[in-house]
Amino acid sequence: MSRPLRFAANWKMHLGPDEARAYFKTFRTRYRPREQCEVWFFPPAVSLEAAAQAARDRADLVVGAQDIHWEPKGAFTGAVSGPLVAQAGAKATLVGHSERRHVFGETDADTRKKVGAALAAGLAPVLCVGETLAEREGGQTLAVVHRQLAGALRGLEGGKLAQITIAYEPVWAIGTGRNATPQDAAGVHREIRAWLAARGVGERARVLYGGSVNLKNITELLAEPELDGVLVGGASLDPASWAELVHSGAA
């Protein structure tokens, strides 16, 4: 079964509401809908509604949140919930991005609660997994990825698992200019797909690669059939070059 390629843009802490509106004006001029291709955007929380409004009449463009709290509401100053981001127009959310894990100290247990909260709010979770350089050099890549998958997805059945996209993002490759070779990435993706297949997901599994993806390596990366798309940070911040990257990867 052919799986649509998914290009996900993580703006991190960049592009406010006015900048988001200007971004989409340029992007929509440069990028027309393509069959079997989806473009997802994860703006900062303050720009979520502006981005969702700018993309609202394009079914191939999806806007999501960079993070959510696991509670639907309450006294959690500074946090945003699944129902709140859904009201703002989000259709998806990142969960367990390496910066959330390694900068903010989120645990596998936290990611499990956030996956559950996302599903409860009708959001499509994009679960990020990946190893540090020390773990990679110690031969622990697959053990770490399996632990993170189990920690976040334990107890979910095939129907729920099928709603979740996995993004493999080796921590040592994020924003460093280094990236896993296409073959290395494909090897980990095969393992992730096998883990999901053993739990009833099979062909429905969607696995993206993230880690210093750019115009120079996008074609070679997506030549690997195990990669269903990419999760991109810095290279997604300019709308014209992001449109070019998506065109190149989908060619």
C-alpha positions in Angstrom: 0.0 0.0 0.0 1.4 3.4 -1.0 1.7 5.8 1.9 1.5 9.6 1.3 4.8 11.4 2.0 4.5 13.7 4.9 6.7 16.8 5.3 6.5 18.2 8.8 7.8 21.7 9.7 8.8 22.4 13.3 9.2 26.1 13.7 10.3 25.7 17.3 10.5 29.2 19.0 10.3 31.2 15.8 7.7 33.1 13.7 5.0 35.1 15.6 1.4 35.4 14.4 2.1 38.2 11.8 5.1 36.3 10.5 3.1 33.1 10.3 0.4 34.8 8.1 3.1 36.2 5.8 4.8 32.8 5.7 1.7 31.0 4.5 1.0 33.7 1.9 4.4 33.0 0.4 4.3 29.2 0.9 0.9 28.9 -0.7 2.1 30.9 -3.8 5.1 28.6 -4.1 3.5 25.3 -3.3 0.5 23.7 -4.9 -1.2 20.6 -3.7 0.4 17.4 -4.9 -1.2 14.0 -4.9 0.2 11.6 -2.2 1.9 14.5 -0.3 1.0 16.2 3.0 2.6 19.2 4.6 2.3 19.6 8.3 3.3 22.7 10.3 4.1 23.0 14.0 4.2 26.7 14.9 4.8 28.1 18.4 1.6 28.3 20.5 1.1 32.0 20.0 1.0 31.5 16.2 -1.1 28.4 16.1 -4.4 30.0 15.4 -2.9 32.4 12.8 -1.3 29.4 11.0 -4.5 27.3 11.2 -6.5 30.1 9.7 -4.0 30.6 6.9 -4.2 26.9 6.0 -7.9 26.2 6.7 -9.0 25.8 3.1 -6.2 23.5 2.0 -6.8 19.8 3.0 -3.2 18.9 2.2 -1.9 21.5 4.8 -2.2 20.5 8.5 -1.3 22.6 11.5 -0.4 21.2 14.9 0.9 22.1 18.3 4.6 21.6 19.3 3.5 20.2 22.7 0.5 19.8 25.0 0.0 19.1 28.7 -1.6 15.8 29.6 -4.4 17.4 31.6 -7.4 18.9 29.6 -7.6 21.9 31.9 -6.5 23.2 35.3 -4.0 25.3 37.2 -0.9 24.7 35.0 0.4 28.2 34.3 2.2 28.4 31.0 1.0 25.1 29.6 -1.6 24.4 26.9 -3.9 21.5 26.7 -5.2 19.3 23.9 -8.7 20.8 23.9 -7.2 24.4 23.8 -5.0 23.8 20.9 -7.8 22.0 19.1 -10.0 25.1 19.6 -7.2 27.1 18.0 -7.2 24.9 14.9 -4.6 22.2 15.7 -5.2 18.8 14.1 -2.0 17.2 15.5 0.7 17.6 18.1 4.3 16.6 18.6 5.0 14.5 21.6 8.3 13.8 23.2 10.5 15.9 21.0 14.1 15.5 22.0 14.2 19.1 23.2 11.3 18.3 25.5 13.1 15.2 26.8 16.6 16.6 27.1 16.1 20.3 27.8 12.9 20.1 29.9 13.4 16.7 31.4 10.3 14.9 30.1 10.2 11.2 30.8 8.8 8.2 28.9 5.9 8.3 31.4 5.2 11.9 30.5 5.1 11.1 26.8 2.6 8.2 27.5 0.3 10.6 29.3 0.6 13.2 26.5 -0.1 10.6 23.8 -3.3 9.6 25.6 -4.3 13.3 26.0 -3.7 13.9 22.3 -5.9 11.0 21.3 -8.6 12.1 23.8 -8.6 15.6 22.2 -8.9 14.2 18.7 -5.3 15.2 17.8 -3.0 13.1 15.7 0.2 12.5 17.9 3.6 12.6 16.3 5.8 10.7 18.7 9.5 11.6 18.6 12.1 8.9 19.5 15.8 8.8 19.1 19.2 8.2 20.8 22.0 10.5 22.0 25.5 10.3 20.5 26.7 8.4 23.6 23.9 5.9 23.2 24.6 5.5 19.5 28.3 5.0 20.1 27.5 2.5 22.8 25.4 0.4 20.4 22.2 1.2 22.2 20.2 2.9 19.4 17.6 0.1 19.1 17.3 -0.5 22.8 16.6 3.2 23.4 14.1 3.5 20.6 12.3 0.3 21.7 12.2 1.7 25.3 10.8 5.0 24.2 8.2 3.3 22.0 7.1 1.0 24.8 7.1 3.8 27.3 4.8 6.0 25.3 2.6 3.5 23.6 2.2 0.7 26.2 -1.4 -0.5 26.4 -2.6 1.0 23.1 -4.3 -1.3 20.7 -3.9 -1.4 16.9 -6.7 1.1 16.1 -5.2 3.7 18.4 -1.6 2.9 17.3 -2.6 3.5 13.7 -3.4 7.1 14.5 0.2 7.8 15.7 3.0 8.9 13.5 6.5 8.0 14.7 9.4 10.5 14.0 12.9 9.0 14.4 15.2 11.9 15.3 18.7 10.9 16.5 19.5 13.6 19.1 23.0 13.9 17.8 21.8 15.0 14.4 19.3 17.7 15.4 20.5 21.2 14.4 24.1 20.0 14.2 24.5 19.7 10.5 25.1 16.0 10.9 22.5 13.4 9.9 22.2 9.7 9.8 23.0 8.2 6.5 19.8 7.2 4.5 20.7 3.6 5.1 21.2 4.0 8.8 17.9 5.9 9.1 16.1 3.2 7.0 17.5 0.5 9.3 16.0 2.1 12.4 12.8 2.8 10.6 12.5 -0.9 9.7 12.9 -1.8 13.4 10.2 0.8 14.4 7.8 -0.5 11.7 8.4 -4.1 12.9 7.7 -3.1 16.5 4.4 -1.5 15.4 3.6 -4.4 13.1 3.9 -6.9 16.0 1.2 -4.8 17.7 -1.2 -4.9 14.8 -0.4 -1.7 12.9 1.3 -3.2 9.8 1.1 -1.1 6.6 -0.7 1.7 8.4 2.5 2.7 10.3 3.9 6.1 9.4 7.6 6.7 10.3 9.3 10.0 9.6 13.0 11.0 9.8 14.2 14.1 11.6 17.7 15.5 12.0 19.5 18.2 9.9 17.3 17.5 6.9 17.9 20.0 4.1 17.8 20.6 0.3 21.1 18.8 -0.2 20.0 15.5 1.4 16.2 15.3 1.1 16.2 13.4 -2.2 18.7 10.8 -1.1 16.8 10.3 2.3 13.4 9.9 0.7 14.8 7.5 -1.9 14.7 5.0 1.0 11.3 3.4 0.9 11.3 3.0 4.7 11.0 6.8 5.2 7.5 8.1 5.0 8.6 11.7 5.2 10.6 14.1 7.3 10.4 16.3 10.4 12.4 19.5 9.7 13.4 22.3 11.9 15.7 25.1 10.7 15.3 24.3 7.0 11.5 24.9 7.3 11.6 28.5 8.5 11.9 30.2 5.1 8.7 29.6 3.2 10.2 29.7 -0.3 13.0 27.2 0.5 10.6 25.0 2.4 8.4 24.9 -0.6 11.4 24.0 -2.7 12.4 21.2 -0.3 8.9 19.7 -0.3 8.9 19.8 -4.1 12.3 18.2 -4.3 11.4 15.4 -1.8 8.1 14.7 -3.5 9.5 14.6 -7.0 
